[in-house]
């Protein structure tokens, strides 16, 4: 089999131009009749193994117009159990997609563990079709390369097997197929199809830059010589089978390998509770008298309503992250923040334990699905920072997972910022003594006792560990585009005013930024 098909993987050390590829490679009919049914059987068996080891698989099929992408997916679908795969084909961008960050439409389609997703077109459409047709500014597709590599790297680190194909045909063959399709009564050739064929050389330039900038060690491109349909099908099937077999074997070996004894986590060392952190610089003695609070609260709420209404008209999206100690006043701050706002244009999402469906995906998947449409505001009562807080402390993820998460979170937030979203992040800080006082007050109040749980008391016992984790979180994820605001929250009145002041200031900055672009 290896003698029949030539393998060409475009990796980090191989930057060949498309002109060096011979798209006319062929497989004779006898070899095809012998080998292709076997490859289909192998792929079906590997699909079952993928399901058993819970390996999520993403197969991206890109290439020239009329290069056989649809035919490829048709034959892949015939070989597989339809219960274990999904296909996403190109279509017009929906209103919902257009009103959210560009990567949102792709993140919501990421497969669960043990499933396979085929993308005919994908996140590469931005740096190919949209670039060539002038549907975006250069700065947008320049950002897109970075976002694509970041996304694929974080998915690969989470165990996703990413397989990427570029179907290559010659200009002569493409024009021949266009003429053939125009005569087919069952196929509609669109004006965009004709434009892309007419711009073969522009498309080639975009494709070569895409291949060079996005072929990485975790997700290399495989270029498929696609003039001959038999050769194309066999090479794609063979490549998928090889990569899935390798991925399954690696997972099985990791599962059988004995777990190495790990040293105790730094967060369990009691002495570290005495080390200074950023939280020590928060002045918790700040207070606001009740009469001053009431006057300022009304003024700020009116200002927020005006700014929120203006941001809706301008399609400015706002995402607010509320983190803090248990009983630090997150809920009260959210209620005062939204008191005068139109509830049709904001959403408050409390984040709790992930569902099984959420656990079956990358941990950021559930948050991508919650990103609001343009002009809307979403407030997260706890957020993706659970990865580096509760999941780190309780051992719900590995040390490698939470250490990697700082970079993944920064990249996620940068993508939101590049999409024009105003991102506001709060940590509400209180003393252990104030927390205990609030716990006891809740315990004694029949209307609030439901807010106090056994988990709250368990978390309190780990105050020192959380203190260090919060310090790491703020230090490593406070960026120019998504800075943290530390709120002095021993006095609830002061905390609520500061939250409202910060949000109104951030919206004003977001409007000014929008005016400049």
GILINQUI-V584500 format. One record per residue. SS is DSSP state (hx for helix, st for strand, lp for the rest). Layout:
ss = <SS:SS>
This chain:
ss = <lp:lp:lp:lp:lp:lp:lp:lp:st:st:lp:lp:lp:lp:lp:lp:lp:hx:hx:hx:lp:lp:lp:lp:lp:lp:lp:lp:hx:hx:hx:hx:hx:hx:hx:hx:hx:hx:hx:hx:hx:hx:hx:hx:hx:hx:hx:hx:hx:hx:hx:hx:hx:lp:lp:lp:st:st:st:st:st:st:st:lp:lp:lp:lp:lp:hx:hx:hx:hx:hx:hx:hx:hx:hx:hx:hx:lp:lp:hx:hx:hx:st:st:st:st:lp:lp:lp:lp:lp:lp:hx:hx:hx:hx:lp:lp:lp:lp:lp:hx:hx:hx:hx:lp:lp:lp:lp:lp:lp:lp:lp:st:st:st:st:st:lp:lp:hx:hx:hx:hx:hx:lp:hx:hx:hx:hx:lp:lp:lp:lp:lp:hx:hx:hx:hx:hx:hx:hx:hx:hx:hx:hx:hx:hx:hx:hx:hx:hx:hx:hx:hx:lp:lp:lp:st:st:st:st:st:st:st:st:lp:lp:hx:hx:hx:hx:hx:hx:hx:hx:hx:hx:hx:hx:lp:lp:lp:lp:lp:lp:lp:lp:hx:hx:hx:hx:hx:hx:hx:hx:lp:hx:hx:hx:hx:hx:hx:hx:hx:hx:hx:hx:hx:hx:hx:hx:lp:lp:lp:lp:lp:lp:st:st:st:st:st:lp:lp:lp:hx:hx:hx:hx:hx:hx:hx:hx:hx:hx:hx:hx:hx:hx:hx:hx:hx:hx:hx:hx:hx:hx:hx:hx:hx:hx:hx:hx:lp:lp:lp:lp:lp:lp:lp:lp:lp:hx:hx:hx:lp:hx:hx:hx:hx:hx:lp:lp:lp:hx:hx:hx:hx:lp:lp:lp:lp:lp:lp:lp:lp:hx:hx:hx:hx:hx:hx:hx:hx:hx:hx:hx:hx:hx:hx:hx:hx:hx:hx:hx:hx:hx:hx:hx:hx:lp:lp:lp:lp:st:st:st:st:st:st:st:lp:lp:lp:lp:lp:hx:hx:hx:hx:hx:hx:hx:hx:hx:lp:lp:lp:lp:hx:hx:hx:st:st:st:st:st:lp:lp:lp:lp:lp:hx:hx:hx:hx:lp:lp:lp:lp:lp:hx:hx:hx:hx:lp:lp:lp:lp:lp:lp:lp:lp:st:st:st:st:st:lp:lp:hx:hx:hx:hx:hx:lp:hx:hx:hx:hx:hx:lp:lp:lp:lp:hx:hx:hx:hx:hx:hx:hx:hx:hx:hx:hx:hx:hx:hx:hx:hx:hx:hx:hx:hx:lp:lp:lp:st:st:st:st:st:st:st:st:lp:lp:hx:hx:hx:hx:hx:hx:hx:hx:hx:hx:hx:hx:hx:lp:lp:lp:lp:hx:hx:hx:lp:lp:hx:hx:hx:hx:hx:hx:hx:hx:lp:hx:hx:hx:hx:hx:hx:hx:hx:hx:hx:hx:hx:hx:hx:hx:lp:lp:lp:lp:lp:lp:st:st:st:st:st:lp:lp:lp:hx:hx:hx:hx:hx:hx:hx:hx:hx:hx:hx:hx:hx:hx:hx:hx:hx:hx:hx:hx:hx:hx:hx:hx:hx:lp>
